Amino acid sequence: MQNPRGLRTAVLTATALLLSSALAGCGGGPGDGDPSAQQLTWKDCPAPSASEGGGAAPSPLPNGGKWQCATMKAPLDWNKPDGDTIDIALIRARASGPGARIGSLVFNFGGPGGSGVSTLPAVGQDYTKLRTRYDLVSFDPRGVGRSAGVKCESDAQLDRYFQQDGTPDDAAERTRFQNNTKQFNAACEKNSAMVLPHLRTTDAARDMDLMRQVLGDPKLYYFGISYGTELGGVYAHLFPQHVGRAVLDAVVDPTQNPEQGSLGQAKGFQLALDNFARDCVSKSTPCPIGSTQQDVEKRIAKLLENLDAKPIAGIFPRRLTQTAATNGIAQALYSKDLWSALTQGLQQAYAGDGKILMLLSDAMNGRSDNGEYSNITAANVAINCADQKQRYTAGYVQQKLPGFRAASPLFGDFLAWGMLSCTDWAVPGAADHPDVSAAGSAPILVVGNTGDPATPYAGAKKMVDALGKGVGVELTYKGQGHGAYDSKDKCVQDAVNRYLLDGKVPAAGTVCP
């Protein structure tokens, strides 16, 4: 299982599409030496590229409006603003009214590695009320999709990479696992060496401030989800005076190093699995995958143990391995809307058919049904490794396995071994953890979900404290799944909408429902 830190709303969208169907080059520097002086040329959007996840061009909006796309030039190296540039792909839907337009509301849906250009049209209907007074804007961050997208292995190589055993049990398996990681990282260096040193979240935050200027906004209005909360916090640290109204939903704990974050996710996914199993057996109709919560989880554990020894039929010619099945289970725990698909997938897997769990796993890994991969995995690894200073060893992971297993018997091993993803990375990491202190910033609404598997609830309070006194305002949602606003909970949506549309900050400590 790859580190779920990189799997957010964009991947949930891909999941729905899969289940329903069963570097840009560098150029010269900006002409006048001032990147903010450029003018954007907005045109009808093309179909998303393969690196953005593929699919059809975005459909017209219900009221007759349409999606428009543009390309912004940003310095490849922000320490050399007059040097080479990269393209940053943007998408927008103009404000529809009624009411006076406030400005642009910039979204980052997470990852790192998710394409905002492909995600915003897929989920745009969820933000119809906000569109009355904002242009809805998103982008492919640097390293993602059409924005100097990182390239690593080929589609065929990725198929093999994702079939590997992610929980090595002996020396031979550990050697294969480490060699596969080295090979992947070497391919990233070979194919994307020029951009790899310039993919830190601080670089993306500077791109966003340039975007703010090019869009003509005196302040940044922002909606960040999951990793997007880290990006938003880093932006507020670098540009506190430029923060307008900002919402951080599904909050990454900015105080944690990668090990602490992975351990927290092990606990978070275990909590989500417990909630899923408890929900299944609590219904009036019999749960088809177990008679008690413990029975459901015991049967899942046995399935994974069996798959480790003998994979079953998946999507021909690929077979469902232990790793793919665990990926699929984790993916379904991102949203309560996917729990029924998980139940069905487990039923089928017990009968020897791994198709649904493999579809879920494919969505997590950015694989479309035609066998092409988006670059979400490549970008996720590249951005995380550029940000994170720590480089762990296999010996260190082995020492930590007992603690991870205690946190989650099902997910602990996978998340522990995932800490090796940056061990052989070509570029040193920036810091132990991001700095999000933002003295002088306008209030930032921080929304935490008590049942969130990927960004555990405790991270919201940590973000509020790290932003600094008078900046972060915490709102709690007592729910399930990853994030709060897209749960459709009226209490959460009303509070967020009032803040973004009317500037009314909810009382600190507000709880929904």
Summary of the structure (lengths in Angstrom):
residues: 513
radius of gyration: 21.7
end to end distance: 33.1
largest distance: 69.2
contacts: 1931
relative contact order: 0.15
helix: 47%
strand: 15%
